Amino acid sequence: MMGKIICYNCKDIAFSPYGDYWRHMRKLTVLELLSARMVKSFSPIRQDELSNLLSSIGSMDLDLPINLDEKLLRFMNAATCRSAFGKVCKDHNELITLIHQAQSLSGGFELADLFPSKKFLHGISGMESKLMKARNNIDAVLDNIINVHRENRANGSCNGESGAEDLIDVFLRVMESGEFPVPLTNDNVKAVILCAQTLN
């Protein structure tokens, strides 16, 4: 159910079935999104977030225990958000909170997943409506981020922190070129970004 609702009908890479779409998305990811040049361009972001993490730990009371799980999760989410959305994402804290809510909803046992052909089971637990509500909230934030990126690209500016492209800029460039064999939509962009955040 999570792949269909949260990942826009499995339009990401992790949950999409093996086939032409998966191969093309994997190729896009390897050649464009996670190329050596792109990963290197995100190095200052990782260093900055690591510095923030160490400062946060250093400023804590040494007599109290430190929840490293929470600190490392926040570090990874912040680094991923800044790499994906660049400097325009003022809503990244809200987005991280919404993604964590969706993850906690999808992490439990769901009877309908054992019997997917029995559609009436989806309505019994109410999980489908909860996941739809979570996705609609995430949608509002991600659509706003993508629209800001489109406006900035129309004005000739990139959204990355150092003036380079971030991940959404790369997706929009590929969408505008029309050279990608599979037509890309906002749902494809959102699914891949959500997958990256969720796999953290």
CNS distance restraints for C-alpha pairs under 8 A (distance, minus, plus):
assign (resid   1 and name CA) (resid   5 and name CA) 6.10 0.50 0.50
assign (resid   1 and name CA) (resid 113 and name CA) 6.65 0.50 0.50
assign (resid   1 and name CA) (resid 128 and name CA) 7.40 0.50 0.50
assign (resid   2 and name CA) (resid   6 and name CA) 5.20 0.50 0.50
assign (resid   2 and name CA) (resid   7 and name CA) 6.67 0.50 0.50
assign (resid   2 and name CA) (resid 106 and name CA) 6.05 0.50 0.50
assign (resid   2 and name CA) (resid 131 and name CA) 7.52 0.50 0.50
assign (resid   3 and name CA) (resid   7 and name CA) 4.83 0.50 0.50
assign (resid   3 and name CA) (resid   8 and name CA) 6.99 0.50 0.50
assign (resid   3 and name CA) (resid   9 and name CA) 6.04 0.50 0.50
assign (resid   3 and name CA) (resid  10 and name CA) 4.99 0.50 0.50
assign (resid   3 and name CA) (resid  15 and name CA) 5.84 0.50 0.50
assign (resid   3 and name CA) (resid  16 and name CA) 7.98 0.50 0.50
assign (resid   4 and name CA) (resid   8 and name CA) 5.65 0.50 0.50
assign (resid   4 and name CA) (resid   9 and name CA) 3.78 0.50 0.50
assign (resid   4 and name CA) (resid  10 and name CA) 5.42 0.50 0.50
assign (resid   5 and name CA) (resid   9 and name CA) 6.00 0.50 0.50
assign (resid   5 and name CA) (resid 128 and name CA) 7.91 0.50 0.50
assign (resid   5 and name CA) (resid 131 and name CA) 6.66 0.50 0.50
assign (resid   5 and name CA) (resid 132 and name CA) 6.39 0.50 0.50
assign (resid   5 and name CA) (resid 135 and name CA) 7.08 0.50 0.50
assign (resid   6 and name CA) (resid 102 and name CA) 7.65 0.50 0.50
assign (resid   6 and name CA) (resid 131 and name CA) 6.89 0.50 0.50
assign (resid   6 and name CA) (resid 132 and name CA) 7.52 0.50 0.50
assign (resid   6 and name CA) (resid 134 and name CA) 7.98 0.50 0.50
assign (resid   6 and name CA) (resid 135 and name CA) 5.63 0.50 0.50
assign (resid   6 and name CA) (resid 191 and name CA) 7.65 0.50 0.50
assign (resid   7 and name CA) (resid  11 and name CA) 6.14 0.50 0.50
assign (resid   7 and name CA) (resid  12 and name CA) 6.10 0.50 0.50
assign (resid   7 and name CA) (resid  15 and name CA) 7.69 0.50 0.50
assign (resid   7 and name CA) (resid 190 and name CA) 7.91 0.50 0.50
assign (resid   7 and name CA) (resid 191 and name CA) 4.85 0.50 0.50
assign (resid   7 and name CA) (resid 192 and name CA) 7.86 0.50 0.50
assign (resid   7 and name CA) (resid 194 and name CA) 7.07 0.50 0.50
assign (resid   7 and name CA) (resid 195 and name CA) 7.16 0.50 0.50
assign (resid   8 and name CA) (resid  12 and name CA) 7.62 0.50 0.50
assign (resid   8 and name CA) (resid 187 and name CA) 6.23 0.50 0.50
assign (resid   8 and name CA) (resid 188 and name CA) 7.57 0.50 0.50
assign (resid   8 and name CA) (resid 191 and name CA) 5.95 0.50 0.50
assign (resid  10 and name CA) (resid  15 and name CA) 5.23 0.50 0.50
assign (resid  10 and name CA) (resid  16 and name CA) 4.65 0.50 0.50
assign (resid  10 and name CA) (resid  17 and name CA) 7.69 0.50 0.50
assign (resid  10 and name CA) (resid 191 and name CA) 7.63 0.50 0.50
assign (resid  11 and name CA) (resid  15 and name CA) 7.46 0.50 0.50
assign (resid  11 and name CA) (resid  16 and name CA) 5.85 0.50 0.50
assign (resid  11 and name CA) (resid 187 and name CA) 7.29 0.50 0.50
assign (resid  11 and name CA) (resid 188 and name CA) 5.53 0.50 0.50
assign (resid  11 and name CA) (resid 191 and name CA) 5.79 0.50 0.50
assign (resid  11 and name CA) (resid 192 and name CA) 7.39 0.50 0.50
assign (resid  12 and name CA) (resid  16 and name CA) 5.97 0.50 0.50
assign (resid  12 and name CA) (resid 188 and name CA) 6.49 0.50 0.50
assign (resid  12 and name CA) (resid 191 and name CA) 4.71 0.50 0.50
assign (resid  12 and name CA) (resid 192 and name CA) 4.60 0.50 0.50
assign (resid  12 and name CA) (resid 195 and name CA) 6.36 0.50 0.50
assign (resid  13 and name CA) (resid  22 and name CA) 6.23 0.50 0.50
assign (resid  13 and name CA) (resid  25 and name CA) 6.63 0.50 0.50
assign (resid  13 and name CA) (resid  26 and name CA) 6.90 0.50 0.50
assign (resid  13 and name CA) (resid 192 and name CA) 6.59 0.50 0.50
assign (resid  13 and name CA) (resid 195 and name CA) 7.50 0.50 0.50
assign (resid  14 and name CA) (resid 195 and name CA) 7.02 0.50 0.50
assign (resid  16 and name CA) (resid  21 and name CA) 7.95 0.50 0.50
assign (resid  16 and name CA) (resid  22 and name CA) 6.23 0.50 0.50
assign (resid  17 and name CA) (resid  22 and name CA) 6.66 0.50 0.50
assign (resid  18 and name CA) (resid  22 and name CA) 5.50 0.50 0.50
assign (resid  18 and name CA) (resid  23 and name CA) 7.33 0.50 0.50
assign (resid  19 and name CA) (resid  23 and name CA) 6.20 0.50 0.50
assign (resid  20 and name CA) (resid  24 and name CA) 6.13 0.50 0.50
assign (resid  21 and name CA) (resid  25 and name CA) 6.12 0.50 0.50
assign (resid  21 and name CA) (resid 182 and name CA) 6.87 0.50 0.50
assign (resid  22 and name CA) (resid  26 and name CA) 6.00 0.50 0.50
assign (resid  23 and name CA) (resid  27 and name CA) 6.13 0.50 0.50
assign (resid  24 and name CA) (resid  28 and name CA) 6.15 0.50 0.50
assign (resid  24 and name CA) (resid 181 and name CA) 7.40 0.50 0.50
assign (resid  24 and name CA) (resid 182 and name CA) 7.41 0.50 0.50
assign (resid  25 and name CA) (resid  29 and name CA) 6.10 0.50 0.50
assign (resid  26 and name CA) (resid  30 and name CA) 6.14 0.50 0.50
assign (resid  27 and name CA) (resid  31 and name CA) 5.91 0.50 0.50
assign (resid  28 and name CA) (resid  32 and name CA) 5.43 0.50 0.50
assign (resid  28 and name CA) (resid  33 and name CA) 6.66 0.50 0.50
assign (resid  29 and name CA) (resid  33 and name CA) 4.70 0.50 0.50
assign (resid  29 and name CA) (resid  34 and name CA) 5.73 0.50 0.50
assign (resid  29 and name CA) (resid  35 and name CA) 7.79 0.50 0.50
assign (resid  30 and name CA) (resid  34 and name CA) 5.28 0.50 0.50
assign (resid  30 and name CA) (resid  35 and name CA) 5.82 0.50 0.50
assign (resid  31 and name CA) (resid  35 and name CA) 5.27 0.50 0.50
assign (resid  32 and name CA) (resid  38 and name CA) 7.56 0.50 0.50
assign (resid  32 and name CA) (resid 170 and name CA) 7.07 0.50 0.50
assign (resid  33 and name CA) (resid  38 and name CA) 6.63 0.50 0.50
assign (resid  33 and name CA) (resid 167 and name CA) 6.05 0.50 0.50
assign (resid  33 and name CA) (resid 170 and name CA) 6.90 0.50 0.50
assign (resid  34 and name CA) (resid  38 and name CA) 5.86 0.50 0.50
assign (resid  34 and name CA) (resid  39 and name CA) 5.84 0.50 0.50
assign (resid  35 and name CA) (resid  39 and name CA) 6.19 0.50 0.50
assign (resid  36 and name CA) (resid  40 and name CA) 6.02 0.50 0.50
assign (resid  37 and name CA) (resid  41 and name CA) 6.16 0.50 0.50
assign (resid  38 and name CA) (resid  42 and name CA) 6.53 0.50 0.50
assign (resid  39 and name CA) (resid  43 and name CA) 6.82 0.50 0.50
assign (resid  41 and name CA) (resid 164 and name CA) 7.85 0.50 0.50
assign (resid  42 and name CA) (resid  46 and name CA) 6.46 0.50 0.50
assign (resid  42 and name CA) (resid  83 and name CA) 6.22 0.50 0.50
assign (resid  43 and name CA) (resid  47 and name CA) 6.19 0.50 0.50
assign (resid  44 and name CA) (resid  48 and name CA) 5.99 0.50 0.50
assign (resid  45 and name CA) (resid  49 and name CA) 6.12 0.50 0.50
assign (resid  45 and name CA) (resid  79 and name CA) 6.28 0.50 0.50
assign (resid  45 and name CA) (resid  82 and name CA) 7.04 0.50 0.50
assign (resid  45 and name CA) (resid  83 and name CA) 7.23 0.50 0.50
assign (resid  46 and name CA) (resid  50 and name CA) 5.99 0.50 0.50
assign (resid  46 and name CA) (resid  79 and name CA) 5.85 0.50 0.50
assign (resid  47 and name CA) (resid  51 and name CA) 6.10 0.50 0.50
assign (resid  48 and name CA) (resid  52 and name CA) 6.26 0.50 0.50
assign (resid  49 and name CA) (resid  53 and name CA) 6.13 0.50 0.50
assign (resid  49 and name CA) (resid  75 and name CA) 6.15 0.50 0.50
assign (resid  49 and name CA) (resid  78 and name CA) 7.13 0.50 0.50
assign (resid  49 and name CA) (resid  79 and name CA) 6.26 0.50 0.50
assign (resid  50 and name CA) (resid  54 and name CA) 6.20 0.50 0.50
assign (resid  50 and name CA) (resid  75 and name CA) 7.00 0.50 0.50
assign (resid  51 and name CA) (resid  55 and name CA) 6.07 0.50 0.50
assign (resid  52 and name CA) (resid  56 and name CA) 6.02 0.50 0.50
assign (resid  53 and name CA) (resid  57 and name CA) 6.28 0.50 0.50
assign (resid  53 and name CA) (resid  71 and name CA) 6.94 0.50 0.50
assign (resid  53 and name CA) (resid  72 and name CA) 7.76 0.50 0.50
assign (resid  53 and name CA) (resid  75 and name CA) 6.43 0.50 0.50
assign (resid  54 and name CA) (resid  58 and name CA) 5.93 0.50 0.50
assign (resid  55 and name CA) (resid  59 and name CA) 6.06 0.50 0.50
assign (resid  56 and name CA) (resid  60 and name CA) 6.67 0.50 0.50
assign (resid  57 and name CA) (resid  66 and name CA) 7.65 0.50 0.50
assign (resid  60 and name CA) (resid  64 and name CA) 7.81 0.50 0.50
assign (resid  60 and name CA) (resid  66 and name CA) 7.98 0.50 0.50
assign (resid  67 and name CA) (resid  71 and name CA) 6.51 0.50 0.50
assign (resid  68 and name CA) (resid  72 and name CA) 5.85 0.50 0.50
assign (resid  69 and name CA) (resid  73 and name CA) 6.02 0.50 0.50
assign (resid  70 and name CA) (resid  74 and name CA) 6.14 0.50 0.50
assign (resid  71 and name CA) (resid  75 and name CA) 6.18 0.50 0.50
assign (resid  72 and name CA) (resid  76 and name CA) 6.15 0.50 0.50
assign (resid  73 and name CA) (resid  77 and name CA) 6.06 0.50 0.50
assign (resid  73 and name CA) (resid 200 and name CA) 7.15 0.50 0.50
assign (resid  74 and name CA) (resid  78 and name CA) 5.94 0.50 0.50
assign (resid  75 and name CA) (resid  79 and name CA) 6.14 0.50 0.50
assign (resid  76 and name CA) (resid  80 and name CA) 6.04 0.50 0.50
assign (resid  76 and name CA) (resid 200 and name CA) 6.48 0.50 0.50
assign (resid  77 and name CA) (resid  81 and name CA) 5.97 0.50 0.50
assign (resid  77 and name CA) (resid  96 and name CA) 6.99 0.50 0.50
assign (resid  77 and name CA) (resid 197 and name CA) 6.44 0.50 0.50
assign (resid  77 and name CA) (resid 200 and name CA) 6.84 0.50 0.50
assign (resid  78 and name CA) (resid  82 and name CA) 6.10 0.50 0.50
assign (resid  78 and name CA) (resid  92 and name CA) 7.67 0.50 0.50
assign (resid  79 and name CA) (resid  83 and name CA) 6.13 0.50 0.50
assign (resid  80 and name CA) (resid  84 and name CA) 6.01 0.50 0.50
assign (resid  80 and name CA) (resid 196 and name CA) 7.52 0.50 0.50
assign (resid  80 and name CA) (resid 197 and name CA) 6.78 0.50 0.50
assign (resid  81 and name CA) (resid  85 and name CA) 5.69 0.50 0.50
assign (resid  81 and name CA) (resid  86 and name CA) 7.37 0.50 0.50
assign (resid  81 and name CA) (resid  89 and name CA) 7.83 0.50 0.50
assign (resid  81 and name CA) (resid  92 and name CA) 6.47 0.50 0.50
assign (resid  81 and name CA) (resid 197 and name CA) 7.75 0.50 0.50
assign (resid  82 and name CA) (resid  86 and name CA) 4.77 0.50 0.50
assign (resid  82 and name CA) (resid  87 and name CA) 6.81 0.50 0.50
assign (resid  82 and name CA) (resid  89 and name CA) 7.49 0.50 0.50
assign (resid  82 and name CA) (resid 161 and name CA) 7.80 0.50 0.50
assign (resid  83 and name CA) (resid 160 and name CA) 7.48 0.50 0.50
assign (resid  83 and name CA) (resid 166 and name CA) 5.84 0.50 0.50
assign (resid  83 and name CA) (resid 167 and name CA) 6.55 0.50 0.50
assign (resid  84 and name CA) (resid 166 and name CA) 5.48 0.50 0.50
assign (resid  84 and name CA) (resid 167 and name CA) 4.53 0.50 0.50
assign (resid  84 and name CA) (resid 168 and name CA) 5.96 0.50 0.50
assign (resid  84 and name CA) (resid 193 and name CA) 7.15 0.50 0.50
assign (resid  85 and name CA) (resid  89 and name CA) 5.68 0.50 0.50
assign (resid  85 and name CA) (resid 145 and name CA) 7.30 0.50 0.50
assign (resid  85 and name CA) (resid 159 and name CA) 7.26 0.50 0.50
assign (resid  85 and name CA) (resid 160 and name CA) 7.23 0.50 0.50
assign (resid  85 and name CA) (resid 166 and name CA) 6.17 0.50 0.50
assign (resid  85 and name CA) (resid 167 and name CA) 6.75 0.50 0.50
assign (resid  85 and name CA) (resid 168 and name CA) 6.31 0.50 0.50
assign (resid  86 and name CA) (resid 159 and name CA) 5.30 0.50 0.50
assign (resid  86 and name CA) (resid 160 and name CA) 4.24 0.50 0.50
assign (resid  86 and name CA) (resid 161 and name CA) 5.27 0.50 0.50
assign (resid  86 and name CA) (resid 166 and name CA) 5.68 0.50 0.50
assign (resid  87 and name CA) (resid 159 and name CA) 5.94 0.50 0.50
assign (resid  87 and name CA) (resid 160 and name CA) 5.94 0.50 0.50
assign (resid  87 and name CA) (resid 161 and name CA) 5.20 0.50 0.50
assign (resid  88 and name CA) (resid 145 and name CA) 7.41 0.50 0.50
assign (resid  88 and name CA) (resid 148 and name CA) 7.45 0.50 0.50
assign (resid  88 and name CA) (resid 149 and name CA) 7.75 0.50 0.50
assign (resid  88 and name CA) (resid 159 and name CA) 6.33 0.50 0.50
assign (resid  89 and name CA) (resid 145 and name CA) 6.57 0.50 0.50
assign (resid  91 and name CA) (resid  95 and name CA) 6.17 0.50 0.50
assign (resid  91 and name CA) (resid 141 and name CA) 7.10 0.50 0.50
assign (resid  92 and name CA) (resid  96 and name CA) 6.04 0.50 0.50
assign (resid  93 and name CA) (resid  97 and name CA) 6.28 0.50 0.50
assign (resid  94 and name CA) (resid  98 and name CA) 6.25 0.50 0.50
assign (resid  95 and name CA) (resid  99 and name CA) 6.11 0.50 0.50
assign (resid  95 and name CA) (resid 138 and name CA) 6.53 0.50 0.50
assign (resid  95 and name CA) (resid 141 and name CA) 6.72 0.50 0.50
assign (resid  96 and name CA) (resid 100 and name CA) 6.16 0.50 0.50
assign (resid  97 and name CA) (resid 101 and name CA) 6.30 0.50 0.50
assign (resid  98 and name CA) (resid 102 and name CA) 6.29 0.50 0.50
assign (resid  98 and name CA) (resid 134 and name CA) 6.89 0.50 0.50
assign (resid  98 and name CA) (resid 137 and name CA) 7.23 0.50 0.50
assign (resid  98 and name CA) (resid 138 and name CA) 6.25 0.50 0.50
assign (resid  99 and name CA) (resid 103 and name CA) 6.09 0.50 0.50
assign (resid  99 and name CA) (resid 138 and name CA) 7.24 0.50 0.50
assign (resid  99 and name CA) (resid 194 and name CA) 7.69 0.50 0.50
assign (resid  99 and name CA) (resid 197 and name CA) 7.62 0.50 0.50
assign (resid  99 and name CA) (resid 198 and name CA) 7.13 0.50 0.50
assign (resid 100 and name CA) (resid 104 and name CA) 6.14 0.50 0.50
assign (resid 101 and name CA) (resid 105 and name CA) 6.29 0.50 0.50
assign (resid 101 and name CA) (resid 134 and name CA) 7.34 0.50 0.50
assign (resid 102 and name CA) (resid 106 and name CA) 6.21 0.50 0.50
assign (resid 102 and name CA) (resid 131 and name CA) 6.58 0.50 0.50
assign (resid 102 and name CA) (resid 134 and name CA) 5.85 0.50 0.50
assign (resid 102 and name CA) (resid 135 and name CA) 7.51 0.50 0.50
assign (resid 103 and name CA) (resid 107 and name CA) 5.91 0.50 0.50
assign (resid 103 and name CA) (resid 198 and name CA) 7.15 0.50 0.50
assign (resid 104 and name CA) (resid 108 and name CA) 7.26 0.50 0.50
assign (resid 105 and name CA) (resid 127 and name CA) 7.57 0.50 0.50
assign (resid 105 and name CA) (resid 130 and name CA) 7.67 0.50 0.50
assign (resid 105 and name CA) (resid 131 and name CA) 7.00 0.50 0.50
assign (resid 106 and name CA) (resid 131 and name CA) 7.65 0.50 0.50
assign (resid 110 and name CA) (resid 114 and name CA) 7.42 0.50 0.50
assign (resid 110 and name CA) (resid 125 and name CA) 7.91 0.50 0.50
assign (resid 110 and name CA) (resid 127 and name CA) 7.87 0.50 0.50
assign (resid 111 and name CA) (resid 115 and name CA) 6.84 0.50 0.50
assign (resid 111 and name CA) (resid 121 and name CA) 7.06 0.50 0.50
assign (resid 112 and name CA) (resid 116 and name CA) 5.46 0.50 0.50
assign (resid 112 and name CA) (resid 118 and name CA) 7.07 0.50 0.50
assign (resid 112 and name CA) (resid 119 and name CA) 7.59 0.50 0.50
assign (resid 112 and name CA) (resid 121 and name CA) 5.19 0.50 0.50
assign (resid 112 and name CA) (resid 122 and name CA) 5.52 0.50 0.50
assign (resid 115 and name CA) (resid 121 and name CA) 8.00 0.50 0.50
assign (resid 118 and name CA) (resid 122 and name CA) 7.83 0.50 0.50
assign (resid 119 and name CA) (resid 123 and name CA) 7.66 0.50 0.50
assign (resid 120 and name CA) (resid 124 and name CA) 6.83 0.50 0.50
assign (resid 121 and name CA) (resid 125 and name CA) 7.19 0.50 0.50
assign (resid 122 and name CA) (resid 126 and name CA) 6.87 0.50 0.50
assign (resid 122 and name CA) (resid 127 and name CA) 6.95 0.50 0.50
assign (resid 122 and name CA) (resid 128 and name CA) 6.06 0.50 0.50
assign (resid 123 and name CA) (resid 127 and name CA) 7.36 0.50 0.50
assign (resid 123 and name CA) (resid 128 and name CA) 6.77 0.50 0.50
assign (resid 123 and name CA) (resid 129 and name CA) 7.88 0.50 0.50
assign (resid 126 and name CA) (resid 130 and name CA) 6.40 0.50 0.50
assign (resid 127 and name CA) (resid 131 and name CA) 6.03 0.50 0.50
assign (resid 128 and name CA) (resid 132 and name CA) 6.10 0.50 0.50
assign (resid 129 and name CA) (resid 133 and name CA) 6.12 0.50 0.50
assign (resid 130 and name CA) (resid 134 and name CA) 6.24 0.50 0.50
assign (resid 131 and name CA) (resid 135 and name CA) 6.08 0.50 0.50
assign (resid 132 and name CA) (resid 136 and name CA) 6.08 0.50 0.50
assign (resid 133 and name CA) (resid 137 and name CA) 6.34 0.50 0.50
assign (resid 134 and name CA) (resid 138 and name CA) 6.31 0.50 0.50
assign (resid 135 and name CA) (resid 139 and name CA) 5.85 0.50 0.50
assign (resid 136 and name CA) (resid 140 and name CA) 6.35 0.50 0.50
assign (resid 137 and name CA) (resid 141 and name CA) 6.87 0.50 0.50
assign (resid 138 and name CA) (resid 142 and name CA) 6.18 0.50 0.50
assign (resid 139 and name CA) (resid 143 and name CA) 5.80 0.50 0.50
assign (resid 139 and name CA) (resid 190 and name CA) 7.93 0.50 0.50
assign (resid 140 and name CA) (resid 144 and name CA) 6.28 0.50 0.50
assign (resid 141 and name CA) (resid 145 and name CA) 6.37 0.50 0.50
assign (resid 142 and name CA) (resid 146 and name CA) 6.15 0.50 0.50
assign (resid 142 and name CA) (resid 190 and name CA) 6.70 0.50 0.50
assign (resid 143 and name CA) (resid 147 and name CA) 6.06 0.50 0.50
assign (resid 143 and name CA) (resid 186 and name CA) 7.71 0.50 0.50
assign (resid 144 and name CA) (resid 148 and name CA) 6.24 0.50 0.50
assign (resid 145 and name CA) (resid 149 and name CA) 6.32 0.50 0.50
assign (resid 146 and name CA) (resid 150 and name CA) 6.22 0.50 0.50
assign (resid 146 and name CA) (resid 168 and name CA) 7.11 0.50 0.50
assign (resid 146 and name CA) (resid 186 and name CA) 7.77 0.50 0.50
assign (resid 147 and name CA) (resid 151 and name CA) 6.24 0.50 0.50
assign (resid 148 and name CA) (resid 152 and name CA) 6.17 0.50 0.50
assign (resid 149 and name CA) (resid 153 and name CA) 6.08 0.50 0.50
assign (resid 149 and name CA) (resid 158 and name CA) 7.81 0.50 0.50
assign (resid 149 and name CA) (resid 159 and name CA) 6.60 0.50 0.50
assign (resid 149 and name CA) (resid 168 and name CA) 7.36 0.50 0.50
assign (resid 149 and name CA) (resid 169 and name CA) 6.81 0.50 0.50
assign (resid 150 and name CA) (resid 154 and name CA) 6.14 0.50 0.50
assign (resid 150 and name CA) (resid 172 and name CA) 7.49 0.50 0.50
assign (resid 151 and name CA) (resid 155 and name CA) 6.34 0.50 0.50
assign (resid 152 and name CA) (resid 156 and name CA) 6.33 0.50 0.50
assign (resid 152 and name CA) (resid 157 and name CA) 5.33 0.50 0.50
assign (resid 152 and name CA) (resid 158 and name CA) 6.58 0.50 0.50
assign (resid 152 and name CA) (resid 159 and name CA) 7.11 0.50 0.50
assign (resid 153 and name CA) (resid 157 and name CA) 5.29 0.50 0.50
assign (resid 153 and name CA) (resid 158 and name CA) 6.10 0.50 0.50
assign (resid 153 and name CA) (resid 169 and name CA) 7.81 0.50 0.50
assign (resid 157 and name CA) (resid 163 and name CA) 7.59 0.50 0.50
assign (resid 158 and name CA) (resid 163 and name CA) 5.64 0.50 0.50
assign (resid 158 and name CA) (resid 164 and name CA) 5.90 0.50 0.50
assign (resid 158 and name CA) (resid 165 and name CA) 5.55 0.50 0.50
assign (resid 158 and name CA) (resid 166 and name CA) 7.70 0.50 0.50
assign (resid 158 and name CA) (resid 169 and name CA) 7.02 0.50 0.50
assign (resid 159 and name CA) (resid 163 and name CA) 6.39 0.50 0.50
assign (resid 159 and name CA) (resid 164 and name CA) 6.97 0.50 0.50
assign (resid 159 and name CA) (resid 165 and name CA) 6.20 0.50 0.50
assign (resid 159 and name CA) (resid 166 and name CA) 6.33 0.50 0.50
assign (resid 159 and name CA) (resid 169 and name CA) 7.09 0.50 0.50
assign (resid 160 and name CA) (resid 164 and name CA) 4.86 0.50 0.50
assign (resid 160 and name CA) (resid 165 and name CA) 4.95 0.50 0.50
assign (resid 160 and name CA) (resid 166 and name CA) 4.69 0.50 0.50
assign (resid 161 and name CA) (resid 166 and name CA) 7.91 0.50 0.50
assign (resid 165 and name CA) (resid 169 and name CA) 5.37 0.50 0.50
assign (resid 165 and name CA) (resid 170 and name CA) 6.32 0.50 0.50
assign (resid 166 and name CA) (resid 170 and name CA) 6.44 0.50 0.50
assign (resid 167 and name CA) (resid 171 and name CA) 6.42 0.50 0.50
assign (resid 168 and name CA) (resid 172 and name CA) 6.15 0.50 0.50
assign (resid 168 and name CA) (resid 189 and name CA) 7.14 0.50 0.50
assign (resid 169 and name CA) (resid 173 and name CA) 6.07 0.50 0.50
assign (resid 170 and name CA) (resid 174 and name CA) 6.23 0.50 0.50
assign (resid 171 and name CA) (resid 175 and name CA) 6.08 0.50 0.50
assign (resid 171 and name CA) (resid 189 and name CA) 6.68 0.50 0.50
assign (resid 172 and name CA) (resid 176 and name CA) 6.03 0.50 0.50
assign (resid 173 and name CA) (resid 177 and name CA) 6.15 0.50 0.50
assign (resid 174 and name CA) (resid 178 and name CA) 6.62 0.50 0.50
assign (resid 174 and name CA) (resid 179 and name CA) 6.99 0.50 0.50
assign (resid 174 and name CA) (resid 180 and name CA) 6.60 0.50 0.50
assign (resid 175 and name CA) (resid 179 and name CA) 7.79 0.50 0.50
assign (resid 175 and name CA) (resid 180 and name CA) 7.22 0.50 0.50
assign (resid 175 and name CA) (resid 183 and name CA) 7.45 0.50 0.50
assign (resid 175 and name CA) (resid 184 and name CA) 5.87 0.50 0.50
assign (resid 175 and name CA) (resid 185 and name CA) 7.58 0.50 0.50
assign (resid 178 and name CA) (resid 183 and name CA) 7.58 0.50 0.50
assign (resid 180 and name CA) (resid 184 and name CA) 7.83 0.50 0.50
assign (resid 184 and name CA) (resid 188 and name CA) 6.01 0.50 0.50
assign (resid 184 and name CA) (resid 189 and name CA) 7.70 0.50 0.50
assign (resid 185 and name CA) (resid 189 and name CA) 6.79 0.50 0.50
assign (resid 186 and name CA) (resid 190 and name CA) 6.10 0.50 0.50
assign (resid 187 and name CA) (resid 191 and name CA) 5.92 0.50 0.50
assign (resid 188 and name CA) (resid 192 and name CA) 6.29 0.50 0.50
assign (resid 189 and name CA) (resid 193 and name CA) 6.23 0.50 0.50
assign (resid 190 and name CA) (resid 194 and name CA) 5.96 0.50 0.50
assign (resid 191 and name CA) (resid 195 and name CA) 6.02 0.50 0.50
assign (resid 192 and name CA) (resid 196 and name CA) 6.21 0.50 0.50
assign (resid 193 and name CA) (resid 197 and name CA) 6.31 0.50 0.50
assign (resid 194 and name CA) (resid 198 and name CA) 5.90 0.50 0.50
assign (resid 195 and name CA) (resid 199 and name CA) 6.00 0.50 0.50
assign (resid 196 and name CA) (resid 200 and name CA) 6.67 0.50 0.50
